Amino acid sequence: MKRIILKMGVLGVFCLVAGCSDDGSTSPLQPVADNDTEVSSSDKAVENSSSSAKPSSETSTTSSESKGDTPKDTVIHEKVILVDSAAIETSSYVSSGVFCWNAGCEKDFPESSSSAPKSSEDKIVFTESSASNDPPTVEGNTMKDNRDDKTYQLKSVGGKLWMAEDLAFDASNSMCFANKEENCTKYGRLYTYNAATRACPAGWRLPNREEAQAALNAEDFPWSYGGRCKGDSDCGFTGEMGFHWVDATPQNGDKNFDTNTGDSYTVIIVEKEPEYAGDNEQKFFQVDEKVKHFSVRCVQE
């Protein structure tokens, strides 16, 4: 009897263990291959469940990669340009993709080189800020430029208030004739076209063609003959000719109109000192290069 009870007990334990294997775990009595490559159906279900729990962004990225789309770790560089003043011409700092304030500082961050722009179109341009552009103070026929406290005589021409002296504000991309400070004191500064469009104080600007023509027609308008500079040292005509920027589109009839065409050219006023001009035309519009340095007369808005 004892033997029968013992056999029944062993059989009961065996049945109990076999029944517990239904919970997804491997039965201690189930043979497993030596290389452990067999996976039960319940294990596959768990694997599928964990796979479906991945973040949707990662799942969609895997899908896009299989289609040849942009991988999730690709860095796309957009062109960002911060424009403030005439400093855009020569004081721009173009980043190679690493954000830093000094040119060449990206060498300290070699790990970032892989994300740098690969073409000139992928650039980030920063420019230095211009000086404060406070409105000038006008009293009678005198204007005080509050940016540098310089004063200028004014003259009314054709219903517009003009500066009767050449602007001398020290802006980016401006210079003294032949780089001599005494010439700035006598003739004002010379500016490239882009610098000239930003050099006038607040509420003042370059004259348009109609306003410039009125000044050319005024016999008593006080032009100056401060010359011009093609570069830092290639200067000429001081005391003999004056050249002033105009905000106008070149048109037929302007001197050099047929030979100087394209976006690199714009309009200037040319004034010859009467004795220097002789029998030649004394005052006229001319088409010239924007990169040369000419004088500026501002008109009030």
C-alpha atoms as a printed R data frame, in Angstrom:
    type eleno elety resid chain resno      x       y       z
1   ATOM     1    CA   MET     A     1  0.000   0.000   0.000
2   ATOM     2    CA   LYS     A     2  2.813   2.389   0.865
3   ATOM     3    CA   ARG     A     3  4.425   1.681  -2.494
4   ATOM     4    CA   ILE     A     4  1.152   2.438  -4.294
5   ATOM     5    CA   ILE     A     5  0.750   5.758  -2.452
6   ATOM     6    CA   LEU     A     6  4.373   6.706  -3.217
7   ATOM     7    CA   LYS     A     7  3.929   5.986  -6.918
8   ATOM     8    CA   MET     A     8  0.703   8.031  -6.992
9   ATOM     9    CA   GLY     A     9  2.515  10.947  -5.277
10  ATOM    10    CA   VAL     A    10  5.341  10.943  -7.809
11  ATOM    11    CA   LEU     A    11  2.823  10.781 -10.649
12  ATOM    12    CA   GLY     A    12  0.927  13.741  -9.163
13  ATOM    13    CA   VAL     A    13  4.072  15.884  -8.933
14  ATOM    14    CA   PHE     A    14  4.944  15.026 -12.534
15  ATOM    15    CA   CYS     A    15  1.465  16.089 -13.715
16  ATOM    16    CA   LEU     A    16  1.666  19.305 -11.730
17  ATOM    17    CA   VAL     A    17  5.003  20.272 -13.301
18  ATOM    18    CA   ALA     A    18  3.786  19.413 -16.778
19  ATOM    19    CA   GLY     A    19  0.701  21.546 -16.286
20  ATOM    20    CA   CYS     A    20  2.745  24.593 -15.186
21  ATOM    21    CA   SER     A    21  4.659  24.623 -18.485
22  ATOM    22    CA   ASP     A    22  1.626  26.245 -20.148
23  ATOM    23    CA   ASP     A    23  2.614  29.708 -18.712
24  ATOM    24    CA   GLY     A    24  5.215  30.258 -21.452
25  ATOM    25    CA   SER     A    25  8.322  29.107 -19.544
26  ATOM    26    CA   THR     A    26 10.313  26.111 -20.702
27  ATOM    27    CA   SER     A    27  9.425  22.910 -18.938
28  ATOM    28    CA   PRO     A    28 12.298  21.419 -17.002
29  ATOM    29    CA   LEU     A    29 11.484  18.165 -18.748
30  ATOM    30    CA   GLN     A    30 11.491  19.691 -22.278
31  ATOM    31    CA   PRO     A    31 14.708  18.915 -24.208
32  ATOM    32    CA   VAL     A    32 16.625  21.928 -25.501
33  ATOM    33    CA   ALA     A    33 19.163  21.864 -28.341
34  ATOM    34    CA   ASP     A    34 22.806  22.402 -27.505
35  ATOM    35    CA   ASN     A    35 23.033  25.579 -29.610
36  ATOM    36    CA   ASP     A    36 19.958  27.064 -27.919
37  ATOM    37    CA   THR     A    37 18.409  28.108 -31.260
38  ATOM    38    CA   GLU     A    38 14.958  26.806 -30.703
39  ATOM    39    CA   VAL     A    39 12.418  29.449 -29.719
40  ATOM    40    CA   SER     A    40  9.011  28.520 -28.461
41  ATOM    41    CA   SER     A    41  5.866  30.155 -29.870
42  ATOM    42    CA   SER     A    42  5.342  31.990 -26.606
43  ATOM    43    CA   ASP     A    43  8.876  33.479 -26.859
44  ATOM    44    CA   LYS     A    44  8.096  34.775 -30.340
45  ATOM    45    CA   ALA     A    45  5.007  36.484 -29.051
46  ATOM    46    CA   VAL     A    46  7.041  38.276 -26.402
47  ATOM    47    CA   GLU     A    47  9.579  39.356 -29.045
48  ATOM    48    CA   ASN     A    48  6.835  40.713 -31.311
49  ATOM    49    CA   SER     A    49  5.305  42.551 -28.395
50  ATOM    50    CA   SER     A    50  8.585  44.306 -27.469
51  ATOM    51    CA   SER     A    51  9.187  45.199 -31.102
52  ATOM    52    CA   SER     A    52  5.811  46.895 -31.382
53  ATOM    53    CA   ALA     A    53  6.602  48.935 -28.288
54  ATOM    54    CA   LYS     A    54  9.446  50.866 -30.018
55  ATOM    55    CA   PRO     A    55  8.895  54.613 -30.412
56  ATOM    56    CA   SER     A    56  6.989  55.538 -33.539
57  ATOM    57    CA   SER     A    57  9.772  57.916 -34.662
58  ATOM    58    CA   GLU     A    58 12.333  55.093 -34.673
59  ATOM    59    CA   THR     A    59  9.959  52.803 -36.509
60  ATOM    60    CA   SER     A    60  9.254  55.406 -39.198
61  ATOM    61    CA   THR     A    61 12.967  56.143 -39.520
62  ATOM    62    CA   THR     A    62 13.731  52.489 -40.169
63  ATOM    63    CA   SER     A    63 11.034  52.473 -42.816
64  ATOM    64    CA   SER     A    64 12.416  55.589 -44.522
65  ATOM    65    CA   GLU     A    65 15.939  54.204 -44.485
66  ATOM    66    CA   SER     A    66 14.797  51.047 -46.231
67  ATOM    67    CA   LYS     A    67 13.335  53.251 -48.964
68  ATOM    68    CA   GLY     A    68 16.544  55.245 -49.419
69  ATOM    69    CA   ASP     A    69 15.209  58.421 -47.776
70  ATOM    70    CA   THR     A    70 17.240  60.770 -45.570
71  ATOM    71    CA   PRO     A    71 18.611  58.861 -42.556
72  ATOM    72    CA   LYS     A    72 17.548  60.060 -39.157
73  ATOM    73    CA   ASP     A    73 21.090  61.248 -38.254
74  ATOM    74    CA   THR     A    74 21.575  63.411 -41.347
75  ATOM    75    CA   VAL     A    75 22.257  67.094 -40.535
76  ATOM    76    CA   ILE     A    76 20.636  69.478 -43.010
77  ATOM    77    CA   HIS     A    77 22.149  72.962 -43.048
78  ATOM    78    CA   GLU     A    78 19.990  75.933 -43.905
79  ATOM    79    CA   LYS     A    79 21.407  79.290 -45.103
80  ATOM    80    CA   VAL     A    80 20.894  81.891 -42.361
81  ATOM    81    CA   ILE     A    81 21.925  85.475 -43.052
82  ATOM    82    CA   LEU     A    82 21.734  88.223 -40.450
83  ATOM    83    CA   VAL     A    83 21.912  91.542 -42.168
84  ATOM    84    CA   ASP     A    84 22.411  94.702 -40.206
85  ATOM    85    CA   SER     A    85 24.632  97.331 -41.826
86  ATOM    86    CA   ALA     A    86 27.259  98.068 -44.414
87  ATOM    87    CA   ALA     A    87 29.464  95.593 -42.566
88  ATOM    88    CA   ILE     A    88 27.935  92.921 -44.829
89  ATOM    89    CA   GLU     A    89 30.474  93.733 -47.524
90  ATOM    90    CA   THR     A    90 33.766  92.905 -45.857
91  ATOM    91    CA   SER     A    91 33.139  92.156 -42.191
92  ATOM    92    CA   SER     A    92 31.057  89.017 -42.673
93  ATOM    93    CA   TYR     A    93 32.106  85.873 -40.809
94  ATOM    94    CA   VAL     A    94 31.133  82.700 -42.667
95  ATOM    95    CA   SER     A    95 30.941  79.676 -40.393
96  ATOM    96    CA   SER     A    96 32.089  76.248 -41.543
97  ATOM    97    CA   GLY     A    97 29.234  74.732 -39.572
98  ATOM    98    CA   VAL     A    98 30.581  75.022 -36.033
99  ATOM    99    CA   PHE     A    99 29.020  77.881 -34.106
100 ATOM   100    CA   CYS     A   100 31.781  80.095 -32.740
101 ATOM   101    CA   TRP     A   101 32.659  83.770 -32.855
102 ATOM   102    CA   ASN     A   102 36.221  83.698 -34.141
103 ATOM   103    CA   ALA     A   103 37.208  82.581 -37.635
104 ATOM   104    CA   GLY     A   104 39.151  79.321 -37.443
105 ATOM   105    CA   CYS     A   105 37.907  78.344 -33.987
106 ATOM   106    CA   GLU     A   106 36.253  75.239 -35.457
107 ATOM   107    CA   LYS     A   107 39.691  73.572 -35.424
108 ATOM   108    CA   ASP     A   108 39.149  73.096 -31.679
109 ATOM   109    CA   PHE     A   109 36.076  70.978 -32.401
110 ATOM   110    CA   PRO     A   110 37.227  68.307 -34.899
111 ATOM   111    CA   GLU     A   111 34.391  65.999 -33.913
112 ATOM   112    CA   SER     A   112 31.949  68.480 -35.464
113 ATOM   113    CA   SER     A   113 33.589  68.467 -38.881
114 ATOM   114    CA   SER     A   114 31.302  65.731 -40.179
115 ATOM   115    CA   SER     A   115 28.283  68.017 -39.806
116 ATOM   116    CA   ALA     A   116 29.882  71.006 -41.550
117 ATOM   117    CA   PRO     A   117 28.317  72.395 -44.739
118 ATOM   118    CA   LYS     A   118 29.669  70.831 -47.900
119 ATOM   119    CA   SER     A   119 29.057  73.673 -50.320
120 ATOM   120    CA   SER     A   120 29.164  77.443 -50.487
121 ATOM   121    CA   GLU     A   121 25.375  77.491 -50.514
122 ATOM   122    CA   ASP     A   122 25.272  75.960 -47.029
123 ATOM   123    CA   LYS     A   123 26.623  78.858 -45.040
124 ATOM   124    CA   ILE     A   124 25.803  80.829 -41.955
125 ATOM   125    CA   VAL     A   125 26.732  84.475 -42.240
126 ATOM   126    CA   PHE     A   126 27.060  86.803 -39.255
127 ATOM   127    CA   THR     A   127 27.759  90.496 -39.534
128 ATOM   128    CA   GLU     A   128 28.851  93.016 -36.983
129 ATOM   129    CA   SER     A   129 26.315  95.550 -35.717
130 ATOM   130    CA   SER     A   130 26.383  99.089 -37.019
131 ATOM   131    CA   ALA     A   131 26.625 102.171 -34.853
132 ATOM   132    CA   SER     A   132 23.500 103.563 -33.255
133 ATOM   133    CA   ASN     A   133 21.456 105.364 -35.897
134 ATOM   134    CA   ASP     A   134 19.935 108.154 -33.791
135 ATOM   135    CA   PRO     A   135 18.010 110.790 -35.775
136 ATOM   136    CA   PRO     A   136 19.985 113.998 -36.394
137 ATOM   137    CA   THR     A   137 19.094 117.353 -34.887
138 ATOM   138    CA   VAL     A   138 18.051 119.975 -37.463
139 ATOM   139    CA   GLU     A   139 18.053 123.656 -36.499
140 ATOM   140    CA   GLY     A   140 17.507 126.106 -39.332
141 ATOM   141    CA   ASN     A   141 20.104 125.383 -42.025
142 ATOM   142    CA   THR     A   142 22.268 123.216 -39.791
143 ATOM   143    CA   MET     A   143 22.094 119.494 -39.042
144 ATOM   144    CA   LYS     A   144 23.912 117.738 -36.209
145 ATOM   145    CA   ASP     A   145 24.546 114.037 -36.782
146 ATOM   146    CA   ASN     A   146 24.023 112.594 -33.302
147 ATOM   147    CA   ARG     A   147 25.947 109.434 -34.179
148 ATOM   148    CA   ASP     A   148 29.273 111.282 -34.092
149 ATOM   149    CA   ASP     A   149 28.289 114.905 -33.264
150 ATOM   150    CA   LYS     A   150 29.475 116.242 -36.640
151 ATOM   151    CA   THR     A   151 27.521 119.193 -38.055
152 ATOM   152    CA   TYR     A   152 26.623 119.991 -41.677
153 ATOM   153    CA   GLN     A   153 25.246 122.983 -43.511
154 ATOM   154    CA   LEU     A   154 21.905 122.395 -45.281
155 ATOM   155    CA   LYS     A   155 20.305 123.793 -48.432
156 ATOM   156    CA   SER     A   156 16.764 123.534 -49.788
157 ATOM   157    CA   VAL     A   157 16.633 122.434 -53.448
158 ATOM   158    CA   GLY     A   158 13.417 121.624 -55.274
159 ATOM   159    CA   GLY     A   159 11.461 121.422 -52.038
160 ATOM   160    CA   LYS     A   160 13.922 118.943 -50.475
161 ATOM   161    CA   LEU     A   161 16.415 119.628 -47.719
162 ATOM   162    CA   TRP     A   162 19.944 118.608 -48.797
163 ATOM   163    CA   MET     A   163 23.249 118.346 -47.018
164 ATOM   164    CA   ALA     A   164 25.394 121.134 -48.515
165 ATOM   165    CA   GLU     A   165 28.555 119.274 -47.450
166 ATOM   166    CA   ASP     A   166 29.767 115.740 -48.072
167 ATOM   167    CA   LEU     A   167 28.988 113.159 -45.388
168 ATOM   168    CA   ALA     A   168 31.907 112.289 -43.081
169 ATOM   169    CA   PHE     A   169 30.355 109.516 -40.969
170 ATOM   170    CA   ASP     A   170 32.899 106.747 -40.343
171 ATOM   171    CA   ALA     A   171 30.942 103.714 -41.582
172 ATOM   172    CA   SER     A   172 32.153 100.298 -42.667
173 ATOM   173    CA   ASN     A   173 33.516 100.263 -46.242
174 ATOM   174    CA   SER     A   174 34.253 104.002 -46.228
175 ATOM   175    CA   MET     A   175 37.626 105.730 -46.419
176 ATOM   176    CA   CYS     A   176 39.442 109.042 -46.656
177 ATOM   177    CA   PHE     A   177 40.808 110.002 -50.064
178 ATOM   178    CA   ALA     A   178 44.254 108.345 -50.365
179 ATOM   179    CA   ASN     A   179 43.809 107.188 -46.736
180 ATOM   180    CA   LYS     A   180 44.738 110.638 -45.422
181 ATOM   181    CA   GLU     A   181 42.648 111.902 -42.509
182 ATOM   182    CA   GLU     A   182 42.997 115.540 -43.558
183 ATOM   183    CA   ASN     A   183 41.093 114.693 -46.755
184 ATOM   184    CA   CYS     A   184 38.152 113.430 -44.691
185 ATOM   185    CA   THR     A   185 38.126 116.742 -42.834
186 ATOM   186    CA   LYS     A   186 38.105 118.699 -46.087
187 ATOM   187    CA   TYR     A   187 36.010 116.489 -48.414
188 ATOM   188    CA   GLY     A   188 34.159 114.034 -46.177
189 ATOM   189    CA   ARG     A   189 34.486 110.266 -46.560
190 ATOM   190    CA   LEU     A   190 34.229 108.110 -49.693
191 ATOM   191    CA   TYR     A   191 31.869 105.101 -49.680
192 ATOM   192    CA   THR     A   192 31.112 102.036 -51.770
193 ATOM   193    CA   TYR     A   193 27.525 101.966 -53.038
194 ATOM   194    CA   ASN     A   194 26.265  99.430 -50.483
195 ATOM   195    CA   ALA     A   195 27.887 101.425 -47.683
196 ATOM   196    CA   ALA     A   196 26.426 104.667 -49.078
197 ATOM   197    CA   THR     A   197 22.874 103.300 -48.982
198 ATOM   198    CA   ARG     A   198 23.258 102.818 -45.202
199 ATOM   199    CA   ALA     A   199 25.493 105.743 -44.298
200 ATOM   200    CA   CYS     A   200 22.895 108.535 -44.014
201 ATOM   201    CA   PRO     A   201 21.417 109.219 -40.562
202 ATOM   202    CA   ALA     A   202 17.869 108.166 -39.687
203 ATOM   203    CA   GLY     A   203 15.270 110.037 -41.728
204 ATOM   204    CA   TRP     A   204 17.778 110.847 -44.478
205 ATOM   205    CA   ARG     A   205 18.825 108.935 -47.621
206 ATOM   206    CA   LEU     A   206 20.565 109.097 -50.985
207 ATOM   207    CA   PRO     A   207 18.849 111.374 -53.551
208 ATOM   208    CA   ASN     A   208 16.829 109.835 -56.379
209 ATOM   209    CA   ARG     A   209 17.292 110.859 -60.000
210 ATOM   210    CA   GLU     A   210 14.669 113.639 -59.949
211 ATOM   211    CA   GLU     A   211 16.106 115.180 -56.775
212 ATOM   212    CA   ALA     A   212 19.657 114.905 -58.106
213 ATOM   213    CA   GLN     A   213 18.639 116.569 -61.378
214 ATOM   214    CA   ALA     A   214 17.164 119.501 -59.448
215 ATOM   215    CA   ALA     A   215 20.473 119.923 -57.617
216 ATOM   216    CA   LEU     A   216 22.420 119.744 -60.905
217 ATOM   217    CA   ASN     A   217 20.192 122.471 -62.333
218 ATOM   218    CA   ALA     A   218 20.698 124.756 -59.312
219 ATOM   219    CA   GLU     A   219 23.569 127.101 -60.159
220 ATOM   220    CA   ASP     A   220 24.207 127.978 -56.519
221 ATOM   221    CA   PHE     A   221 24.308 124.405 -55.204
222 ATOM   222    CA   PRO     A   222 27.702 123.944 -53.484
223 ATOM   223    CA   TRP     A   223 29.255 120.796 -54.977
224 ATOM   224    CA   SER     A   224 32.688 119.644 -53.796
225 ATOM   225    CA   TYR     A   225 35.528 118.075 -55.737
226 ATOM   226    CA   GLY     A   226 36.726 115.341 -53.408
227 ATOM   227    CA   GLY     A   227 37.838 112.885 -56.096
228 ATOM   228    CA   ARG     A   228 37.263 109.147 -56.028
229 ATOM   229    CA   CYS     A   229 39.099 105.902 -55.199
230 ATOM   230    CA   LYS     A   230 38.963 102.590 -57.057
231 ATOM   231    CA   GLY     A   231 40.748 100.887 -54.174
232 ATOM   232    CA   ASP     A   232 42.737 101.761 -51.084
233 ATOM   233    CA   SER     A   233 45.491 103.451 -53.076
234 ATOM   234    CA   ASP     A   234 44.140 103.969 -56.612
235 ATOM   235    CA   CYS     A   235 42.678 107.440 -56.084
236 ATOM   236    CA   GLY     A   236 42.459 110.511 -58.266
237 ATOM   237    CA   PHE     A   237 40.852 113.852 -59.244
238 ATOM   238    CA   THR     A   238 40.760 115.449 -55.802
239 ATOM   239    CA   GLY     A   239 40.251 119.189 -56.271
240 ATOM   240    CA   GLU     A   240 39.299 118.639 -59.911
241 ATOM   241    CA   MET     A   241 36.179 116.453 -59.955
242 ATOM   242    CA   GLY     A   242 33.484 115.294 -57.567
243 ATOM   243    CA   PHE     A   243 31.529 112.020 -57.663
244 ATOM   244    CA   HIS     A   244 28.342 111.463 -55.649
245 ATOM   245    CA   TRP     A   245 26.101 108.406 -55.359
246 ATOM   246    CA   VAL     A   246 22.500 108.506 -56.617
247 ATOM   247    CA   ASP     A   247 19.751 105.999 -55.831
248 ATOM   248    CA   ALA     A   248 18.587 105.524 -59.439
249 ATOM   249    CA   THR     A   249 18.434 102.948 -62.209
250 ATOM   250    CA   PRO     A   250 20.872 103.493 -65.108
251 ATOM   251    CA   GLN     A   251 19.143 104.646 -68.271
252 ATOM   252    CA   ASN     A   252 19.955 105.562 -71.834
253 ATOM   253    CA   GLY     A   253 21.607 108.972 -71.902
254 ATOM   254    CA   ASP     A   254 23.744 108.367 -68.811
255 ATOM   255    CA   LYS     A   255 27.456 108.408 -69.630
256 ATOM   256    CA   ASN     A   256 28.883 104.874 -70.090
257 ATOM   257    CA   PHE     A   257 25.359 103.394 -70.159
258 ATOM   258    CA   ASP     A   258 26.107 101.177 -73.182
259 ATOM   259    CA   THR     A   259 29.355  99.739 -71.818
260 ATOM   260    CA   ASN     A   260 28.552  99.370 -68.095
261 ATOM   261    CA   THR     A   261 25.585  97.040 -67.686
262 ATOM   262    CA   GLY     A   262 24.437  94.574 -65.056
263 ATOM   263    CA   ASP     A   263 23.871  94.506 -61.311
264 ATOM   264    CA   SER     A   264 27.448  95.571 -60.588
265 ATOM   265    CA   TYR     A   265 26.749  99.122 -61.849
266 ATOM   266    CA   THR     A   266 24.618 102.050 -60.717
267 ATOM   267    CA   VAL     A   267 24.313 105.828 -61.164
268 ATOM   268    CA   ILE     A   268 26.561 108.604 -59.856
269 ATOM   269    CA   ILE     A   269 26.653 112.378 -60.340
270 ATOM   270    CA   VAL     A   270 29.870 113.690 -61.879
271 ATOM   271    CA   GLU     A   271 30.791 117.353 -61.269
272 ATOM   272    CA   LYS     A   272 33.864 118.904 -62.852
273 ATOM   273    CA   GLU     A   273 35.547 121.947 -61.401
274 ATOM   274    CA   PRO     A   274 34.742 124.699 -63.990
275 ATOM   275    CA   GLU     A   275 38.350 125.504 -64.906
276 ATOM   276    CA   TYR     A   276 39.200 121.791 -65.128
277 ATOM   277    CA   ALA     A   277 36.162 121.127 -67.329
278 ATOM   278    CA   GLY     A   278 36.953 123.939 -69.782
279 ATOM   279    CA   ASP     A   279 34.615 123.596 -72.747
280 ATOM   280    CA   ASN     A   280 33.553 120.069 -71.782
281 ATOM   281    CA   GLU     A   281 30.325 119.123 -70.045
282 ATOM   282    CA   GLN     A   282 30.540 120.117 -66.421
283 ATOM   283    CA   LYS     A   283 27.796 118.122 -64.615
284 ATOM   284    CA   PHE     A   284 26.108 114.862 -65.698
285 ATOM   285    CA   PHE     A   285 24.912 111.377 -64.681
286 ATOM   286    CA   GLN     A   286 27.300 108.468 -65.210
287 ATOM   287    CA   VAL     A   287 27.033 104.675 -64.815
288 ATOM   288    CA   ASP     A   288 29.847 103.305 -62.679
289 ATOM   289    CA   GLU     A   289 30.902 100.349 -60.532
290 ATOM   290    CA   LYS     A   290 29.348  99.902 -57.099
291 ATOM   291    CA   VAL     A   291 32.656  98.895 -55.527
292 ATOM   292    CA   LYS     A   292 34.395 102.208 -56.152
293 ATOM   293    CA   HIS     A   293 34.483 104.805 -53.382
294 ATOM   294    CA   PHE     A   294 32.505 108.007 -54.047
295 ATOM   295    CA   SER     A   295 31.079 110.845 -51.931
296 ATOM   296    CA   VAL     A   296 27.613 111.011 -50.340
297 ATOM   297    CA   ARG     A   297 25.104 113.865 -50.043
298 ATOM   298    CA   CYS     A   298 22.030 112.942 -48.029
299 ATOM   299    CA   VAL     A   299 18.515 114.371 -48.504
300 ATOM   300    CA   GLN     A   300 15.788 114.483 -45.885
301 ATOM   301    CA   GLU     A   301 12.875 112.068 -46.273
